[in-house]
Amino acid sequence: MTSLAWVAAVISIRGLLSLLALGLQLSWQAQQQRERRHYLLTVTRALPTGAQIDEGQPDGSWLRLTIGCPQASESHHG
């Protein structure tokens, strides 16, 4: 019975460590996304209407942003 209790304890500890690692990873990814959003908003607000930006993505793909006139509903977001 003692060895079974040790196995259960090790599995529980591994599970908790896995959840902690996942939580830290998700927190880091969320922070990276907030920083990226702030960067893109800062850059796009500084450009004139009609300008285009080609932005490289972490996965190797590219995103093209075209700066347009803000609509009334968008002008209230920050």
C-alpha positions in Angstrom: 0.0 0.0 0.0 2.9 2.4 0.8 4.3 2.1 -2.7 0.9 2.8 -4.2 0.6 5.9 -2.1 4.0 7.1 -3.3 3.0 6.5 -7.0 -0.2 8.5 -6.4 1.7 11.3 -4.7 4.3 11.5 -7.6 1.5 11.5 -10.2 -0.3 14.2 -8.3 2.9 16.3 -8.0 3.6 15.9 -11.7 0.1 16.9 -12.6 0.3 20.0 -10.4 3.7 20.9 -11.9 2.3 20.4 -15.4 -0.6 22.7 -14.6 1.7 25.3 -13.2 3.9 25.2 -16.3 0.9 25.5 -18.5 -0.4 28.4 -16.5 3.0 30.2 -16.8 3.1 29.5 -20.5 -0.4 30.9 -21.1 0.4 34.0 -19.0 3.6 34.6 -21.0 1.7 34.2 -24.3 -1.0 36.6 -23.1 1.6 39.2 -22.2 3.3 38.8 -25.6 -0.1 39.4 -27.3 -0.8 42.5 -25.2 2.6 43.9 -26.1 2.1 43.1 -29.8 -1.3 44.7 -29.8 0.1 47.8 -28.2 2.9 48.0 -30.8 0.6 47.5 -33.7 -1.9 50.2 -32.4 1.0 52.6 -31.8 2.4 52.1 -35.3 -1.0 52.2 -37.1 -2.1 55.4 -35.3 1.1 57.1 -36.4 0.5 56.4 -40.1 -1.6 58.3 -42.6 -4.8 56.9 -44.1 -4.1 54.6 -47.0 -0.7 53.5 -45.7 0.2 49.8 -45.7 2.3 47.8 -43.3 3.7 44.3 -43.9 4.2 42.6 -40.6 6.0 39.3 -40.1 4.3 36.7 -37.9 6.2 34.4 -35.5 5.0 31.4 -37.6 6.8 32.8 -40.7 3.6 34.1 -42.4 3.0 37.8 -43.2 0.1 40.1 -42.3 -0.6 43.2 -44.4 -2.4 46.0 -42.7 -4.0 48.8 -44.6 -4.7 52.0 -42.6 -8.3 53.2 -43.2 -10.5 55.9 -41.7 -11.8 54.8 -38.3 -15.5 54.3 -38.1 -17.6 56.0 -35.4 -17.9 52.7 -33.4 -14.1 52.1 -33.6 -13.0 55.6 -32.5 -14.1 54.9 -28.9 -11.8 51.9 -28.5 -8.4 52.4 -27.0 
